[in-house]
Amino acid sequence: MLVGPVRRSLSSTIAAMSPDKRSRQRQMPPRRRAATVKARPSSDDAHDVVYFRRHADDDPAGTSPGRDFLNGCPTKVRATMRAVLVAVAEAPPKRYAGGGYWESMKGDMTGWFEVRVDGPKRHHYRLYCQLDYEATNPEVDKPLLVVIAGLDKPFRTELSPADYAAVRALGEEYLGRNPRSIC
């Protein structure tokens, strides 16, 4: 057993040997976070909602099938669809729960997303969208939620494979050019 001055000197020696991390933290300058370099838009970013516009080589009138469809929908359907598009774009899309309005498609339409709204007399309205992370348009700095086309159908009916093929063809036309043809 250690007594008197030996105990004091031993405890002061041990205290001198063990570093006090709190005092070091005050002396060290704070570390700066490395700057992140953004190579291209990310699926975690908020998206911009844009509409596909047909190129003059494919359609001299330069129509926008998705926007034209949306503008022809009943007022309540149009307002709901626009609200869903804005909410999905801000979420971003992979974090948006959907609530039955925003659905990813399967089968031949894998990679497509559908905004689903029921209108008057239970008539069904659908907008077909794609997410684009490869667009090189100069005015684009965010990923895009692109409205390609829209279709409607009566209650308890199905769209035909030809309808879906027409939507996919418009999608291929959109992706076929970069910079993209948007409005």
Secondary structure, 3 states (H helix, E strand, C coil): CCCHHHHHHHHHHHHHHCCCHHHHHHHCCCCCCCCCCCCCCCCCCCCEEEEECCCCCCCCCCCCHHHHHHHCCCHHHHHHHHHHHHHHHHCCHHHCCCCCCEEECCHHHCCCEEEEEECHHHCEEEEEEEEECCCCCCCCCCCEEEEEEEEEECCCCCCCHHHHHHHHHHHHHHHCCCCCCEC
